[in-house]
Amino acid sequence: MRLIAPLLLLCLSLFGLAVHAEPVSDLYQVREPVASQQPEERTQALNRALETLLLRLTGDRKAAQNPALETVRKDPQELISQYGYEGQMLVVDFDPVTTERTLRQAGIPMWGANRPSILAWWLNRGNEGASLVGDGQDAAASLYQAAQNRGLPLRLPLADLDEQLLATPEQLTSAQPGALTQASERYAADALLAVDAAEADGKWQAQWRLWLGDSREQGTVEAADNAALADAVLLAVSERLAPRFVAAPGAGEEIELEVQGANLARYAELSRMLEPFGARLVSVEGDRLAFRVNASAEQLRAQLALIGLRELPVGETPAGAVQPAGQAGSPAPQLVPRSNLLRFHW
């Protein structure tokens, strides 16, 4: 109860926090196509939905085969809160609490809902010519559907004339993002995805490149149609990103995390992001929060970078930091560096 008063003080500063990373909406909802509403077809679709969800939460194709999940594989409905039909689609809502508890008990690493936002420069080159897919276009629907299926927050450019001229096959397949970097600034995304999708001999093939901070990923996929191609690209992207952010129960080490510059909105955002790491809030002093978390330092750094946090060397105080009450003007205490202490600030 000692933390209640300090947390109430955070309510006094509710100014907005501009971040790029965002919680994935409908992370626990899976949509599976069905040929009919027959019980056998429904059972198969529920099993496919479970596999899709597990891949979405872990980035690991083998997660569904974990022996500890044998019971839920036989009867996925114990993880399901509701399901229903929308035309030829079975819409399955999994219960987040039950699902997360089951995966933790099985020792399966999970990727939280807060994920890097991805701006996709997607060029379709078909029999009718080439076109950059823009937000609001009919062609955007399959990309957004694939992003939801794979649990990624996707953004698309406006695809105005300047952007159409910029998004050439040569630019999108270049080893460096080049001019795409400046053109992407207006969309404030975390990651940049460049895709050159071409149709040939009745099939679609795509070369894709992904840039996230210092990370570079690339690949090639092939599919029967454009919708399947979009799903294949975003699945590949998810599998490459997940290892940077998944948190295994009991893995890593106990880390003391100190975050400065907090307000109530930031505290709520930070708490959601730290939840997969079993975070415990241990103290609040002014705008400074102290947590204990169980994680690897590199995964924790990658996750915190998504909400704009910058790491501080031990002993350094960010400019404009709020001093705890009664300590303004007093000499800073001598800090002894510890290997398990990470300090960040907004």
N, C-alpha and C positions, 0 to 999 in steps of 0.2 A: 504493500500500500504506500510505501514511501515514494513511489514514482508518480503518484497521481497528481500532486501539486505541480511538479515540473512539467508534466505533460500538458496540464491545463494552460500553463504559460505559453506553450506553443500555439495555442488557439489564437493568440493575439496577433500572430503573423500568418495570414492566410493568402498572401500574394501568390499569384500563379507561378507555376513551375513549368517552363518550356522544356520538354524532353522529347526525344525522338522515339526511343523504344516504347512499345505500347503493349498492354495486355491483349492477347489474342481473344477475340470474341468467339463464342460458341466453340471453345476448345474441346469441350466434352460432348459435342453434338456431332454425330457422324451420319452422313447421307449415303445410302447404298442403293443402287439401281436393282430393281426386281422385275421378273417377267410376270409374276402373278402374286396373289395374296394367299396362296396355298401354304399350309403349315410347314411343309418340307422346305419350300422356297424361303419362307420367313426364317426358319432355323439356320439355313445356310447364310442368309444375309446378316443375321445377328452375329454369326461367327466371323464373317468378313469385317463387320463393323468393329468388333473387338480387336482384330488384327490391325485395322487401320488406326484405331485409337492408340494402341500400344506403340506402333511405329511413330505416330505423331508425338507421343509423350517421351519417347526414348531416343529416336533417331537410329534405332537398332533393329534390323530385320529379324534378328534371332530372338528378340525379347519374348515374342509370343510362344516360343518353344521352351521357355524356362520351365523345368519340372515343377517348380513351386506354384505355377499357374495352371496346373492340370485340371484342377476342380473348376475354375472359372472358364476354361476352354470348353469343358463339357457342358457348362450351363452359364453362359454369359449374363443371364438375366439377373443374377444376384448383384451385378454391378450396375444394372440399368434402372433408372428412375421411371422412364416412360418411353414408348415408341408408338409411331403411327405412320400412316401412309399419306403421301402427297403425290397423287398420280402413280407413276411407275417408280416411285422412290420411297424407300423405307427410311424414315427419320428416327434415329436412335439417340436418346439423351442418356448419357452415363452419369452416375452420381459422382461428383468430384471427390467428396470425402471418402466414400467407400473405395473408390478406385485408387486414390493415392495411398490409403492405408494398406490396401492389398499389395500394391507394388513395393511399398516400403518394407512390409513384412517379408516379401520375397527377396529383398535386397537388390532390387532393380533400380539403377540410376534413372532419374527423371529430369526432364527439362521443364522449368516453370512456365507460367503463362506469359510472363514478360519477356518478349523476344525482340531482336533487332528488326526495325522496319526496313523494308527492302524496296528500293525504287527500281523498277524493271524497264529497261529500254529494250522493247521486244519488236523486232522487225520480222514481219511475215512476207516471204517472197513466194508467190504462187503463180498460177497460170494467168492471173489477171493483173500481175504487176507486184510491186513492193509497197508496203505501207507500214509505218510505225503505229503500233497499237496505243491508242490514247484513252484516258479515262473518259467514260461515257459512250465510247463506241460499242457497237454490237460485239466486236471481236474481243472486247475486254472481259465479257462475261465468263468465258472459259478460263481466263487467267485468274480471275477472282475466285471462281469455283475451285480451281486447283489449289490456290493458296489456302482456302479454308480447309480443304481436304487434307493438306499437309501441315496445317497449323502454323502458317507464316503470315505476318502482317505485310501485305503487298500494297504498293502504291504504283500508279502509272502516271507518266507525264501527260500534259495536255495535248501533245502531238500537234502543235501549231506548225506553221510553215517552216519557221526557222529550225524547229526540232526535227521535222521530217527531212530537211536537207542535211542536218547533222548526222542522223542515224543511218549511215551507210554501212554496207556489209564490211568494208575495210575498217571502219571505225569500231564497229561492234566486235570484231574478231581480233582487234589489236591487243598486244600484250599489256599495254598501259591504257587507262581510261581516257587520258588526254582531255580533249574538249568536253567530254561527257561530265567531267568533274565539275567544271564551272556551271554547265547547264543544269546540273542536278542540285545546286545549292538552294534554289528557290523552293525545292520540295522537302528539304530538311529531313532526309532519311539517314539511317545508320549505314546501310549497305547499298552498293550499286551493283545491279545485275544487268549484264548485256547479253542479249540473245539474238542470234541470227538464225531464223527458222526458214527452211526452204523446202518446197515440195518438188519431188522428182519421182517419176515412175509410180505414181499413186501412193507414195509414202512421204512422210515428213521427217526431216532430220534437223537437229539444232546443235549449233556450237554455242556454249554458254561460258561466261566468265563472271566471277563474283569478286568484289573487293569489299572488305570490311576491316577498317583500320589498316594494320600492316599485313593482314591475311589476304592471300590470293588463292582462288580456287578456279578450276575450269573443268570442262568435260564435254562429251558429245552423247546425245541420245537420239533414238529413232522410235517412231510410233506410226500407227496406221492413219491417224488423223490429227488435226490440230489440237483438239481437246485432250486427247491422250498424250500428245507431246508436251502440252503445258503441265500436265500432272507429272510426267516423267522428269521434266526439268526441275520442278519445285521439290519433288521427292529427293532428287540428287542434291539439291541445295540444302535441304533439311538435314540430310545425312552428313554433309560436310560441316554444317554449323553446330550440330548437336554436341559433338565431343567437347566443344569449348565451353558449354554451359550446363551440361547435365551434372547432377549432384547425386552421388551414390550414398545411401544411408550408411552411416558409420565410417565412410571413407574420409580420407584427408586427415587433417589435424585440427586441434582446437586452436582457434585464432581469436585474439582480442581485436575487435574492430571499433575504431573511433571515427565518428562522422561529425563534422562541424558545418554550421550554416543551416541547421534544420528548422523547419516550421511544421505545422500539423500536416499540411498536404505532403510535404517531403517525408515526414515520418511514416505516413500511411503507405506511400509508394515504396519506401525502403523496406518496410516490414513485409510487404507482399513479395518483393524480390528476394528477400533473405529467407523466406519460409522454407524452401527446399533444403536449406543448410541447417535447419534446426536452431535458428537464431534465438537467443535469449537477451532481452534488454536488461542491462544490469545497472545503468545509471543515466540520469539526465542532469546536465548542468548548463543552464542558459540554453544556447542553441547547439549544444554538444551532446551527442548520443553515444553511449558505449554498449556494444553487444559482445556476446560470446557466440561464435559460430563454429561449426565443424565442416571444413571445406579444404580444398587445395587452394593455395594462395593465387595461382594463376587463373583458376576458374572464377574465384571471387572477384579478382581484378576485372576480368572480362565482363562479368555480370554488372558490376558497379559502373563501368564505363558507359553502359547503355543508358543510364539515367543522368549522365553528365557529371559524375563525380570524378574528381582529380586526386591523385595520390599525393600525400605530403610526406616528405622525409621526417623521421622522428626528430622532434625538437623545433621544427619550423611551424609558425603560426600564420595562417592565411591573412592577407590584408582585409581589414574590416571585420575580423572575427569578434564575436560578442564574448566578453569576459564574464565568467560566473560572478554573481552578486558578491560584493565585498572584496573582489580581487583586482578591480580596475586600478591601474597605476602601480600595482605591486610588482616586484621582480618576478619574472617567469621562473618556475621551479626547474631545478636541474633534472633533465630527463635522461634516464639510462636506456639506451637502445635495447629492444628485446626482439628476438627473431620471430616471435609469434604475434607481434603487434603490427597492425596495418592502420594507417591514418589517412582519411580522405576528407575532402571538403567540396561544397558547392561554390 
